[in-house]
Amino acid sequence: MSNWTIYQQITIQQLRVQSVSNSSVLQVGSAGSIRSLSQLYNSGGFTGPAPQLGEENPLSFVPLPNPA
């Protein structure tokens, strides 16, 4: 078994990510290993499912600028 030492200098001018999901991995550079980790938090202390969207609870959109 051999050990490797890698020195890197990475400059990123622009990084676009089209989609992110619960199982996404974004790696820049080298890694000895990538181990999966999944954590689920209930930081709001909710005890049931969220209410369904309807006329009483309209979805509000926030306008975002177009990518340059």
Backbone as JSON Lines, residues from 0, in Angstrom:
{"i":0,"aa":"M","n":[0.85,-1.17,0.0],"ca":[0.0,0.0,0.0],"c":[0.89,1.24,0.0]}
{"i":1,"aa":"S","n":[0.6,2.17,-0.89],"ca":[1.41,3.38,-0.96],"c":[0.58,4.59,-0.56]}
{"i":2,"aa":"N","n":[1.23,5.57,0.0],"ca":[0.58,6.8,0.41],"c":[0.87,7.88,-0.63]}
{"i":3,"aa":"W","n":[-0.13,8.66,-0.94],"ca":[0.0,9.74,-1.91],"c":[-0.25,11.07,-1.2]}
{"i":4,"aa":"T","n":[0.54,12.05,-1.52],"ca":[0.3,13.41,-1.06],"c":[0.08,14.27,-2.3]}
{"i":5,"aa":"I","n":[-1.08,14.9,-2.37],"ca":[-1.43,15.71,-3.54],"c":[-1.64,17.14,-3.09]}
{"i":6,"aa":"Y","n":[-0.93,18.05,-3.74],"ca":[-1.11,19.47,-3.49],"c":[-1.83,20.05,-4.7]}
{"i":7,"aa":"Q","n":[-2.91,20.79,-4.44],"ca":[-3.69,21.34,-5.53],"c":[-3.99,22.81,-5.27]}
{"i":8,"aa":"Q","n":[-4.07,23.55,-6.35],"ca":[-4.6,24.91,-6.28],"c":[-5.68,24.97,-7.34]}
{"i":9,"aa":"I","n":[-6.9,25.18,-6.9],"ca":[-8.05,25.17,-7.81],"c":[-8.7,26.54,-7.77]}
{"i":10,"aa":"T","n":[-8.86,27.15,-8.92],"ca":[-9.53,28.44,-9.03],"c":[-10.79,28.24,-9.86]}
{"i":11,"aa":"I","n":[-11.93,28.58,-9.28],"ca":[-13.2,28.42,-9.98],"c":[-13.77,29.81,-10.24]}
{"i":12,"aa":"Q","n":[-13.92,30.16,-11.5],"ca":[-14.49,31.45,-11.86],"c":[-16.01,31.42,-11.77]}
{"i":13,"aa":"Q","n":[-16.59,30.33,-12.22],"ca":[-18.04,30.2,-12.18],"c":[-18.4,28.72,-12.1]}
{"i":14,"aa":"L","n":[-19.36,28.42,-11.25],"ca":[-19.81,27.05,-11.08],"c":[-21.33,27.04,-11.15]}
{"i":15,"aa":"R","n":[-21.87,26.31,-12.1],"ca":[-23.32,26.21,-12.23],"c":[-23.75,24.79,-11.88]}
{"i":16,"aa":"V","n":[-24.73,24.71,-11.01],"ca":[-25.28,23.42,-10.62],"c":[-26.73,23.41,-11.08]}
{"i":17,"aa":"Q","n":[-27.07,22.48,-11.97],"ca":[-28.4,22.44,-12.54],"c":[-29.42,21.85,-11.57]}
{"i":18,"aa":"S","n":[-29.01,20.88,-10.79],"ca":[-29.97,20.2,-9.92],"c":[-29.26,19.68,-8.68]}
{"i":19,"aa":"V","n":[-29.98,19.74,-7.56],"ca":[-29.45,19.2,-6.31],"c":[-30.54,18.33,-5.71]}
{"i":20,"aa":"S","n":[-30.18,17.13,-5.33],"ca":[-31.14,16.24,-4.69],"c":[-30.56,15.75,-3.37]}
{"i":21,"aa":"N","n":[-31.33,14.96,-2.66],"ca":[-30.88,14.48,-1.36],"c":[-29.65,13.59,-1.45]}
{"i":22,"aa":"S","n":[-29.4,13.02,-2.61],"ca":[-28.26,12.11,-2.72],"c":[-27.17,12.68,-3.63]}
{"i":23,"aa":"S","n":[-27.1,13.99,-3.78],"ca":[-26.12,14.61,-4.67],"c":[-24.74,14.64,-4.02]}
{"i":24,"aa":"V","n":[-23.72,14.52,-4.86],"ca":[-22.33,14.66,-4.42],"c":[-21.66,15.6,-5.39]}
{"i":25,"aa":"L","n":[-21.06,16.67,-4.89],"ca":[-20.28,17.6,-5.7],"c":[-18.86,17.55,-5.18]}
{"i":26,"aa":"Q","n":[-17.94,17.15,-6.04],"ca":[-16.54,17.03,-5.62],"c":[-15.69,17.9,-6.52]}
{"i":27,"aa":"V","n":[-14.87,18.73,-5.91],"ca":[-13.88,19.53,-6.62],"c":[-12.53,19.15,-6.06]}
{"i":28,"aa":"G","n":[-11.66,18.6,-6.91],"ca":[-10.35,18.19,-6.44],"c":[-10.32,16.71,-6.13]}
{"i":29,"aa":"S","n":[-9.36,16.3,-5.34],"ca":[-9.16,14.89,-5.03],"c":[-9.62,14.58,-3.61]}
{"i":30,"aa":"A","n":[-10.11,13.37,-3.44],"ca":[-10.51,12.91,-2.11],"c":[-10.07,11.47,-1.95]}
{"i":31,"aa":"G","n":[-9.63,11.13,-0.77],"ca":[-9.23,9.76,-0.52],"c":[-10.41,8.82,-0.62]}
{"i":32,"aa":"S","n":[-11.54,9.24,-0.09],"ca":[-12.75,8.43,-0.18],"c":[-13.94,9.33,0.05]}
{"i":33,"aa":"I","n":[-15.06,8.94,-0.53],"ca":[-16.32,9.63,-0.3],"c":[-17.26,8.62,0.32]}
{"i":34,"aa":"R","n":[-17.71,8.9,1.52],"ca":[-18.64,8.02,2.21],"c":[-20.0,8.68,2.26]}
{"i":35,"aa":"S","n":[-21.02,7.91,1.98],"ca":[-22.36,8.48,1.98],"c":[-22.82,8.75,3.41]}
{"i":36,"aa":"L","n":[-23.6,9.8,3.55],"ca":[-24.16,10.17,4.84],"c":[-25.52,10.79,4.59]}
{"i":37,"aa":"S","n":[-26.51,10.28,5.25],"ca":[-27.86,10.8,5.1],"c":[-28.4,11.13,6.48]}
{"i":38,"aa":"Q","n":[-28.86,12.37,6.65],"ca":[-29.4,12.8,7.94],"c":[-30.73,13.49,7.7]}
{"i":39,"aa":"L","n":[-31.67,13.23,8.56],"ca":[-32.98,13.84,8.47],"c":[-33.24,14.58,9.78]}
{"i":40,"aa":"Y","n":[-33.54,15.87,9.68],"ca":[-33.75,16.69,10.86],"c":[-35.17,17.23,10.88]}
{"i":41,"aa":"N","n":[-35.76,17.3,12.03],"ca":[-37.06,17.94,12.24],"c":[-36.8,19.14,13.13]}
{"i":42,"aa":"S","n":[-36.13,20.16,12.57],"ca":[-35.73,21.3,13.38],"c":[-36.91,22.17,13.78]}
{"i":43,"aa":"G","n":[-38.06,22.03,13.12],"ca":[-39.23,22.82,13.47],"c":[-40.12,22.14,14.49]}
{"i":44,"aa":"G","n":[-39.81,20.91,14.85],"ca":[-40.61,20.18,15.83],"c":[-41.99,19.82,15.33]}
{"i":45,"aa":"F","n":[-42.12,19.58,14.01],"ca":[-43.42,19.25,13.43],"c":[-43.85,17.85,13.85]}
{"i":46,"aa":"T","n":[-45.15,17.68,14.05],"ca":[-45.66,16.39,14.5],"c":[-46.51,15.7,13.44]}
{"i":47,"aa":"G","n":[-46.73,16.34,12.3],"ca":[-47.55,15.73,11.24],"c":[-47.12,16.25,9.89]}
{"i":48,"aa":"P","n":[-47.76,15.77,8.83],"ca":[-47.4,16.22,7.48],"c":[-47.84,17.66,7.24]}
{"i":49,"aa":"A","n":[-47.23,18.3,6.26],"ca":[-47.6,19.66,5.9],"c":[-48.97,19.67,5.24]}
{"i":50,"aa":"P","n":[-49.73,20.75,5.38],"ca":[-51.05,20.81,4.74],"c":[-50.92,20.85,3.22]}
{"i":51,"aa":"Q","n":[-51.91,20.3,2.53],"ca":[-51.93,20.31,1.08],"c":[-52.15,21.73,0.58]}
{"i":52,"aa":"L","n":[-51.54,22.06,-0.56],"ca":[-51.76,23.38,-1.15],"c":[-53.15,23.43,-1.76]}
{"i":53,"aa":"G","n":[-53.8,24.55,-1.64],"ca":[-55.11,24.74,-2.22],"c":[-55.39,26.22,-2.34]}
{"i":54,"aa":"E","n":[-56.64,26.57,-2.54],"ca":[-56.99,27.98,-2.68],"c":[-56.76,28.74,-1.38]}
{"i":55,"aa":"E","n":[-56.88,28.07,-0.27],"ca":[-56.69,28.72,1.02],"c":[-55.22,28.98,1.31]}
{"i":56,"aa":"N","n":[-54.33,28.23,0.66],"ca":[-52.9,28.34,0.91],"c":[-52.18,28.47,-0.43]}
{"i":57,"aa":"P","n":[-52.26,29.65,-1.1],"ca":[-51.66,29.78,-2.43],"c":[-50.14,29.74,-2.35]}
{"i":58,"aa":"L","n":[-49.53,29.2,-3.38],"ca":[-48.08,29.12,-3.46],"c":[-47.54,30.49,-3.86]}
{"i":59,"aa":"S","n":[-46.57,30.99,-3.15],"ca":[-45.99,32.3,-3.42],"c":[-44.64,32.1,-4.1]}
{"i":60,"aa":"F","n":[-44.44,32.76,-5.23],"ca":[-43.19,32.65,-5.97],"c":[-42.34,33.88,-5.71]}
{"i":61,"aa":"V","n":[-41.04,33.67,-5.59],"ca":[-40.09,34.76,-5.43],"c":[-39.33,34.87,-6.75]}
{"i":62,"aa":"P","n":[-39.4,36.03,-7.41],"ca":[-38.69,36.15,-8.7],"c":[-37.18,36.12,-8.49]}
{"i":63,"aa":"L","n":[-36.5,35.35,-9.32],"ca":[-35.04,35.26,-9.27],"c":[-34.47,35.85,-10.55]}
{"i":64,"aa":"P","n":[-33.29,36.46,-10.5],"ca":[-32.69,37.01,-11.72],"c":[-32.25,35.88,-12.67]}
{"i":65,"aa":"N","n":[-32.27,36.19,-13.96],"ca":[-31.78,35.23,-14.94],"c":[-30.28,35.05,-14.77]}
{"i":66,"aa":"P","n":[-29.77,33.83,-14.98],"ca":[-28.32,33.62,-14.86],"c":[-27.59,34.42,-15.94]}
{"i":67,"aa":"A","n":[-26.46,34.98,-15.58],"ca":[-25.69,35.79,-16.52],"c":[-24.8,34.92,-17.39]}
